[in-house]
Amino acid sequence: MSGAAPSPIRRLPDGTVKQIGPLTGTRVWTVPGRANRPLAAPRDAPHPVAPGDADRLCAFCATRYLETTPEKSRLVGPEFTERRHTTAADLFDTVAEFRRFGNLFEIVSAEYWRENHGFRQPAAIVEWAQEYLSSPEGRAHITELAALRAAASGEEVSLEEAALDLLGGSHDVIVARRHLIDGATADDQLASSGTLTPDEHAAYIAFTVRALAEIQAAQPHAAYVAVFQNWLRPAGASFEHLHKQLVAIDEHGPQVDHELRLLAHDRALYQREIADLALSERFLVAATDGAVAFAGVGHRYPAFEVFSTSDANLPQEHSDAGIRAVSDLLHALHAATGPLVPTNEEWHYRPPGAPWPMPWRVVLKWRISNPAGFEGGTKIHVNTIDPWELRRRAVAALQELRAAGALAPGIRIGDECVASDAHLRYADGDASGW
């Protein structure tokens, strides 16, 4: 018997496509005839939005800043100028294009780091908390938020301790200005990543990269910071308002650990298993000078993979141009997806201190189906769109968007891409070699 590993993707005579995730081993089938179902999630009938109401639809909206925790920073104006530690009294003096603040109900709480790791807030956070509480507006803000937390947890703490936890937590949210597109007349005209301009999206991504670096520096016990975006309720979003989350955790997680074990034996893992496969099967969707997008293989949901082709590993190690290259492709794919399709955006990168090089990549998943009994019993996942069809749909949509002037310049689409676009340089500086 041959000991060769099964092909990651193959099409059977009846048209069924069987896939195996190159990095995960996840088994996926795509059965003919299931790809024509609607992509958009079912929604209630749209309701009209009166003038002025678009900014007060949820707690992330621009007229409800006091319903979120104190701001760590915001971007304002056409140049996206960063302002840090806006006071409660000054929250409404400017309009934030993007805001960064702690999650009111953290996945990994400040108490977790305190009780399990002995972490204590540094002097800068203590001083900021004292300053915030020193104003009547700030004290009232913290009092209200502390009451909400106490009602949820059943435990009350002092205002001073509440302020430290709210300001110094390691689970942040980055929120865009709009809930609906500008000029919306109905509540289904949502403002998604794809409805931002390329420049707005670039500011959003760069802001997230800076937040990632700051959380890593501020939480010494964190092994990794998970970065993700849940869009629409079927994808896990609490609010249908564009936002990303960053969560510090004290382990890498099993997927990163698995990839590091594979890398110990094969530094060319991502080039060989992802990029070369995409070249041979014509899964390249688009490319910029610095990033490339593939239709992914072996995902539970239709998924695009955007890889940086830089020799940098961590997002914050990239140049401004390298971050923009990733942003432009990601923005284009969000635009091609459309605002009514539930999606997850997941960031992957080499953890600080990990021994082997890993590329920065972002996976964009279309959450258009629900795993059920078949998947649970067999561990075979039914993905309704195979990578060839996903690539075809994306290329067609991207060409239309480019013709309409909706994409950043310099994006090569479909067959405009060349083999060198899929050369990943993440391990170029690896002294141990391949």
LUMBA-853543 format. One line per 10 residues: number of its first residue (from 1); their letters; for each residue x, y, z of C-alpha. Coordinates in nm, 3 decimals. Each point is the difference from the previous one (the first is absolute). Layout:
residues N
NUM	a	X:Y:Z ~ ...
//
This chain:
residues 434
1	msgaapspir	0.000:0.000:0.000 ~ 0.114:0.352:-0.070 ~ 0.078:0.217:0.300 ~ -0.065:0.322:-0.191 ~ -0.228:0.249:0.166 ~ -0.340:0.046:-0.168 ~ -0.036:0.298:-0.230 ~ -0.131:0.311:0.182 ~ -0.273:0.041:-0.263 ~ -0.152:-0.222:-0.266
11	rlpdgtvkqi	-0.315:-0.007:-0.210 ~ -0.188:-0.330:-0.035 ~ -0.170:-0.109:-0.325 ~ -0.343:0.114:0.127 ~ 0.135:0.348:0.074 ~ 0.038:-0.037:0.378 ~ 0.310:0.183:0.124 ~ 0.187:-0.145:0.298 ~ 0.247:0.217:0.188 ~ 0.242:-0.043:0.289
21	gpltgtrvwt	0.123:0.313:0.178 ~ 0.378:0.010:-0.054 ~ 0.062:0.156:0.344 ~ -0.292:-0.148:0.194 ~ -0.086:-0.339:-0.149 ~ -0.367:0.109:-0.010 ~ -0.194:-0.209:-0.251 ~ -0.246:0.185:-0.220 ~ -0.237:-0.111:-0.273 ~ -0.173:0.219:-0.256
31	vpgranrpla	-0.299:-0.178:-0.155 ~ -0.128:0.111:-0.344 ~ -0.313:0.210:0.003 ~ 0.036:0.153:0.346 ~ 0.195:0.310:-0.110 ~ -0.300:0.188:-0.137 ~ -0.159:0.077:0.335 ~ -0.016:0.369:0.101 ~ 0.311:0.132:0.174 ~ -0.168:0.275:0.203
41	aprdaphpva	-0.138:-0.104:0.338 ~ -0.378:0.027:0.049 ~ -0.098:0.335:0.149 ~ -0.310:0.167:0.128 ~ -0.168:0.242:-0.237 ~ 0.196:0.328:-0.006 ~ -0.131:0.295:0.196 ~ 0.033:0.362:-0.108 ~ 0.258:0.211:0.178 ~ -0.087:0.359:0.078
51	pgdadrlcaf	0.261:0.273:-0.046 ~ 0.236:-0.005:0.299 ~ -0.097:-0.349:0.118 ~ 0.285:-0.172:-0.182 ~ 0.240:0.115:0.273 ~ -0.193:-0.148:0.291 ~ -0.089:-0.355:-0.108 ~ 0.234:-0.184:0.241 ~ 0.246:0.059:0.283 ~ 0.285:0.038:-0.252
61	catrylettp	-0.166:0.293:-0.178 ~ 0.137:0.353:0.001 ~ -0.265:0.154:0.228 ~ 0.046:-0.272:0.266 ~ 0.370:0.020:0.084 ~ -0.072:-0.011:0.375 ~ -0.143:-0.350:-0.031 ~ 0.347:-0.139:-0.071 ~ 0.308:-0.002:0.223 ~ 0.248:0.290:0.010
71	eksrlvgpef	0.180:0.053:-0.327 ~ 0.358:-0.110:-0.036 ~ 0.024:0.186:-0.331 ~ -0.198:0.129:-0.298 ~ 0.070:0.105:-0.357 ~ -0.149:0.331:-0.112 ~ -0.017:0.205:-0.318 ~ 0.091:-0.074:-0.360 ~ 0.360:-0.074:0.097 ~ -0.108:-0.246:0.270
81	terrhttaad	0.193:0.183:0.270 ~ 0.034:-0.207:0.316 ~ -0.116:0.147:0.332 ~ 0.058:-0.193:0.320 ~ -0.194:-0.017:0.328 ~ -0.290:0.226:-0.093 ~ -0.170:0.107:0.321 ~ -0.366:-0.063:0.070 ~ -0.066:0.374:-0.018 ~ 0.160:0.024:-0.345
91	lfdtvaefrr	-0.142:-0.313:-0.163 ~ -0.240:0.188:-0.225 ~ 0.231:0.287:-0.096 ~ 0.122:-0.196:-0.302 ~ -0.143:-0.280:-0.211 ~ 0.210:-0.315:0.010 ~ 0.052:-0.176:-0.331 ~ 0.126:-0.295:0.204 ~ 0.008:-0.051:0.378 ~ 0.195:-0.241:0.220
101	fgnlfeivsa	-0.122:-0.091:0.348 ~ -0.016:-0.297:0.236 ~ -0.278:-0.255:-0.040 ~ -0.252:0.049:0.278 ~ -0.048:-0.378:0.029 ~ 0.341:-0.149:-0.071 ~ 0.071:-0.352:-0.121 ~ 0.317:-0.003:0.211 ~ -0.053:0.244:0.283 ~ 0.232:0.227:0.193
111	eywrenhgfr	-0.078:-0.218:0.302 ~ 0.131:-0.303:-0.190 ~ 0.341:0.162:-0.041 ~ -0.001:0.125:0.358 ~ -0.103:-0.323:0.170 ~ 0.176:-0.253:-0.223 ~ 0.318:0.191:-0.082 ~ 0.037:0.257:0.278 ~ -0.020:0.283:-0.254 ~ -0.031:0.352:0.139
121	qpaaivewaq	-0.077:0.305:-0.209 ~ 0.302:0.219:-0.076 ~ 0.032:0.354:0.135 ~ -0.118:0.153:-0.328 ~ -0.337:-0.178:0.025 ~ -0.036:0.086:0.368 ~ 0.062:0.367:-0.079 ~ -0.246:-0.004:-0.291 ~ -0.267:-0.161:0.220 ~ 0.051:0.259:0.272
131	eylsspegra	-0.017:0.281:-0.252 ~ -0.315:-0.143:-0.159 ~ -0.174:-0.032:0.337 ~ 0.101:0.353:0.100 ~ -0.257:0.163:-0.230 ~ -0.375:-0.017:0.069 ~ -0.065:-0.128:-0.353 ~ 0.264:-0.270:0.027 ~ -0.114:-0.113:0.343 ~ -0.361:-0.022:-0.118
141	hitelaalra	0.112:-0.198:-0.306 ~ 0.195:-0.255:0.207 ~ -0.285:-0.024:0.253 ~ -0.249:-0.090:-0.274 ~ 0.229:-0.257:-0.160 ~ 0.091:-0.157:0.335 ~ -0.370:-0.042:0.076 ~ -0.055:-0.178:-0.331 ~ 0.286:-0.238:0.071 ~ -0.118:-0.064:0.354
151	aasgeevsle	-0.351:-0.079:-0.121 ~ 0.142:-0.255:-0.244 ~ 0.251:-0.161:0.237 ~ -0.173:0.042:0.335 ~ 0.321:0.144:0.147 ~ 0.061:0.362:0.089 ~ 0.341:0.163:0.016 ~ 0.120:0.345:0.093 ~ -0.006:0.274:-0.262 ~ 0.379:0.011:0.011
161	eaaldllggs	0.031:-0.372:-0.075 ~ -0.270:0.022:-0.266 ~ 0.184:0.286:-0.170 ~ 0.328:-0.193:-0.003 ~ -0.165:-0.302:-0.156 ~ -0.194:0.201:-0.257 ~ 0.302:0.203:-0.110 ~ 0.270:-0.265:0.029 ~ -0.165:-0.312:-0.140 ~ 0.152:-0.209:-0.279
171	hdvivarrhl	-0.314:-0.052:-0.211 ~ -0.053:0.301:-0.226 ~ -0.261:0.094:-0.259 ~ 0.063:0.218:-0.304 ~ -0.319:0.154:-0.133 ~ -0.067:0.184:-0.324 ~ -0.205:0.320:-0.010 ~ -0.293:-0.115:-0.212 ~ -0.271:-0.247:0.089 ~ -0.169:0.061:-0.334
181	idgataddql	0.144:0.141:-0.320 ~ -0.012:0.378:-0.024 ~ -0.343:0.112:-0.119 ~ -0.168:-0.331:0.085 ~ -0.380:-0.002:0.002 ~ -0.054:-0.353:0.137 ~ 0.158:-0.202:0.279 ~ 0.128:-0.273:-0.232 ~ 0.240:0.236:-0.177 ~ 0.286:-0.107:0.222
191	assgtltpde	0.349:0.146:-0.014 ~ 0.239:-0.295:-0.033 ~ 0.374:-0.025:-0.059 ~ -0.073:-0.008:-0.372 ~ -0.200:0.325:0.005 ~ 0.294:0.192:0.146 ~ 0.226:0.177:-0.245 ~ 0.340:-0.164:-0.052 ~ 0.159:0.283:0.202 ~ -0.246:-0.044:0.286
201	haayiaftvr	0.062:-0.373:0.004 ~ 0.375:0.057:-0.001 ~ -0.032:0.225:0.305 ~ -0.217:-0.265:0.169 ~ 0.257:-0.276:-0.061 ~ 0.299:0.213:0.100 ~ -0.182:0.108:0.319 ~ -0.062:-0.366:0.081 ~ 0.365:-0.087:-0.058 ~ 0.109:0.273:0.243
211	alaeiqaaqp	-0.251:-0.122:0.258 ~ 0.135:-0.353:-0.037 ~ 0.354:0.120:0.069 ~ -0.114:0.203:0.302 ~ -0.191:-0.289:0.157 ~ 0.297:-0.232:-0.047 ~ 0.227:0.254:0.167 ~ -0.244:0.076:0.285 ~ -0.083:-0.358:0.101 ~ 0.327:-0.184:0.075
221	haayvavfqn	-0.178:-0.327:0.078 ~ -0.169:-0.020:-0.341 ~ 0.134:-0.261:-0.240 ~ -0.221:0.115:-0.286 ~ -0.259:0.261:-0.092 ~ -0.292:-0.130:-0.202 ~ -0.128:0.250:-0.257 ~ -0.334:-0.056:-0.168 ~ -0.309:0.162:-0.146 ~ -0.349:-0.150:0.024
231	wlrpagasfe	-0.237:0.156:-0.251 ~ -0.375:-0.047:0.045 ~ -0.174:-0.208:0.264 ~ 0.028:-0.340:-0.174 ~ 0.379:0.049:0.018 ~ -0.005:0.076:0.373 ~ -0.033:0.380:0.004 ~ -0.179:0.151:0.300 ~ -0.055:0.324:-0.195 ~ -0.042:0.036:-0.374
241	hlhkqlvaid	0.241:0.292:0.014 ~ 0.344:-0.041:-0.156 ~ 0.264:-0.085:0.259 ~ 0.307:-0.215:0.065 ~ 0.106:-0.163:0.326 ~ 0.343:-0.071:0.144 ~ 0.027:-0.247:0.290 ~ 0.321:-0.082:0.186 ~ 0.030:-0.365:0.104 ~ 0.265:-0.186:0.199
251	ehgpqvdhel	0.053:-0.277:-0.253 ~ 0.037:-0.018:-0.376 ~ -0.300:-0.224:-0.053 ~ 0.013:-0.349:-0.154 ~ -0.002:0.113:-0.363 ~ 0.308:0.220:0.037 ~ 0.177:-0.271:0.200 ~ -0.084:-0.253:-0.274 ~ 0.141:0.227:-0.270 ~ 0.317:0.058:0.201
261	rllahdraly	0.051:-0.376:0.024 ~ -0.040:-0.031:-0.377 ~ 0.241:0.290:-0.054 ~ 0.266:-0.172:0.211 ~ 0.034:-0.250:-0.286 ~ -0.095:0.219:-0.296 ~ 0.065:0.375:0.000 ~ -0.151:0.018:-0.349 ~ -0.334:-0.125:0.135 ~ -0.215:0.293:-0.111
271	qreiadlals	0.173:0.039:-0.335 ~ -0.029:-0.368:-0.086 ~ -0.337:-0.087:0.152 ~ -0.190:0.323:-0.071 ~ 0.165:0.222:-0.261 ~ 0.134:-0.270:-0.232 ~ -0.330:-0.188:0.018 ~ -0.186:0.319:-0.086 ~ 0.226:0.052:-0.301 ~ -0.041:-0.353:-0.130
281	erflvaatdg	-0.379:-0.001:0.043 ~ -0.053:0.363:-0.114 ~ -0.137:0.120:0.333 ~ 0.168:0.342:-0.017 ~ -0.271:0.264:0.038 ~ 0.197:0.326:0.011 ~ 0.335:0.149:0.094 ~ 0.170:0.326:0.087 ~ 0.368:0.084:0.028 ~ 0.028:-0.147:0.348
291	avafagvghr	-0.294:-0.237:0.042 ~ -0.188:-0.276:-0.177 ~ -0.351:-0.145:0.039 ~ -0.093:-0.364:-0.059 ~ -0.324:-0.195:0.006 ~ 0.066:-0.219:0.303 ~ 0.003:-0.380:0.009 ~ -0.144:-0.212:0.280 ~ -0.204:0.261:0.184 ~ -0.338:-0.071:0.159
301	ypafevfsts	-0.137:0.308:-0.175 ~ 0.096:0.164:-0.330 ~ 0.315:0.189:0.093 ~ 0.256:0.236:-0.149 ~ 0.355:0.006:0.130 ~ 0.191:0.328:-0.028 ~ 0.375:-0.049:0.051 ~ 0.257:0.271:0.044 ~ 0.290:-0.071:-0.232 ~ 0.237:0.206:0.215
311	danlpqehsd	0.295:-0.155:0.183 ~ -0.148:0.146:0.322 ~ -0.199:-0.230:0.227 ~ -0.191:0.192:0.268 ~ -0.246:0.257:-0.138 ~ 0.176:0.285:0.184 ~ 0.332:-0.098:-0.158 ~ -0.138:0.088:-0.343 ~ 0.064:0.331:-0.169 ~ -0.286:0.239:-0.058
321	agiravsdll	-0.003:-0.112:-0.363 ~ -0.009:-0.366:0.105 ~ -0.299:0.059:0.228 ~ -0.175:0.195:-0.275 ~ 0.060:-0.284:-0.248 ~ -0.184:-0.244:0.229 ~ -0.273:0.255:0.073 ~ -0.074:0.071:-0.367 ~ -0.051:-0.368:-0.082 ~ -0.207:-0.062:0.311
331	halhaatgpl	-0.215:0.304:-0.075 ~ -0.053:-0.119:-0.357 ~ -0.115:-0.344:0.117 ~ -0.239:0.152:0.255 ~ -0.141:0.220:-0.277 ~ -0.040:-0.302:-0.228 ~ -0.174:-0.187:0.282 ~ -0.256:0.273:0.064 ~ -0.140:0.140:0.326 ~ -0.280:-0.255:0.052
341	vptneewhyr	0.215:-0.315:0.008 ~ 0.106:-0.107:0.353 ~ 0.378:-0.029:0.025 ~ 0.282:-0.070:0.240 ~ 0.335:0.166:-0.051 ~ 0.284:-0.177:0.181 ~ 0.359:0.120:0.028 ~ 0.288:-0.251:0.020 ~ 0.364:0.088:0.064 ~ 0.313:-0.125:0.176
351	ppgapwpmpw	-0.032:0.036:0.378 ~ 0.275:0.216:0.153 ~ 0.283:-0.227:0.103 ~ -0.109:-0.296:-0.214 ~ 0.302:-0.181:-0.147 ~ -0.109:-0.032:-0.362 ~ -0.103:0.262:-0.258 ~ -0.368:0.026:-0.085 ~ -0.168:0.241:-0.245 ~ -0.268:0.249:0.095
361	rvvlkwrisn	-0.320:-0.121:-0.163 ~ -0.365:0.097:0.033 ~ -0.276:-0.252:-0.066 ~ -0.341:0.133:-0.107 ~ -0.277:-0.258:0.041 ~ -0.351:0.015:-0.139 ~ -0.226:-0.130:0.279 ~ -0.275:-0.113:-0.234 ~ -0.084:-0.342:0.147 ~ -0.053:-0.156:0.341
371	pagfeggtki	0.184:-0.321:0.095 ~ -0.253:-0.256:0.121 ~ -0.034:-0.368:0.082 ~ 0.179:-0.125:-0.311 ~ 0.312:0.202:0.082 ~ -0.016:-0.085:0.368 ~ -0.031:-0.372:-0.062 ~ 0.248:-0.042:-0.285 ~ 0.241:0.292:0.049 ~ -0.041:0.057:-0.373
381	hvntidpwel	-0.109:0.355:-0.070 ~ -0.226:0.098:-0.288 ~ 0.121:0.321:-0.162 ~ -0.245:0.111:-0.267 ~ 0.254:0.182:-0.220 ~ 0.326:-0.162:-0.114 ~ 0.318:0.209:-0.046 ~ -0.026:0.011:-0.381 ~ -0.353:0.139:0.017 ~ 0.094:0.239:0.281
391	rrravaalqe	0.286:0.133:-0.209 ~ -0.226:0.040:-0.306 ~ -0.260:0.196:0.196 ~ 0.258:0.221:0.168 ~ 0.186:0.082:-0.321 ~ -0.321:0.100:-0.175 ~ -0.108:0.221:0.290 ~ 0.345:0.160:0.031 ~ 0.008:0.087:-0.368 ~ -0.336:0.175:0.031
401	lraagalapg	0.113:0.187:0.312 ~ 0.320:0.115:-0.169 ~ -0.196:0.123:-0.301 ~ -0.216:0.202:0.242 ~ 0.309:0.153:0.164 ~ -0.071:-0.164:0.337 ~ 0.336:-0.172:0.051 ~ 0.346:0.127:0.084 ~ 0.224:0.040:-0.305 ~ 0.264:-0.259:-0.081
411	irigdecvas	-0.202:-0.316:0.069 ~ 0.057:-0.282:-0.247 ~ -0.307:-0.219:-0.039 ~ -0.030:-0.364:-0.106 ~ 0.208:-0.084:-0.306 ~ 0.183:0.333:0.028 ~ 0.190:-0.158:0.290 ~ 0.334:-0.165:-0.075 ~ 0.193:-0.278:0.174 ~ 0.227:0.242:0.184
421	dahlryadgd	-0.306:0.152:0.171 ~ -0.027:-0.324:0.200 ~ 0.360:0.002:0.126 ~ -0.013:0.029:0.380 ~ 0.311:0.152:0.154 ~ -0.085:-0.053:0.369 ~ 0.299:-0.232:0.054 ~ 0.256:0.189:-0.208 ~ 0.181:0.104:0.316 ~ -0.014:-0.342:0.168
431	asgw	0.361:-0.079:0.084 ~ -0.074:-0.372:0.036 ~ -0.098:-0.018:-0.367 ~ -0.259:-0.216:-0.169
//
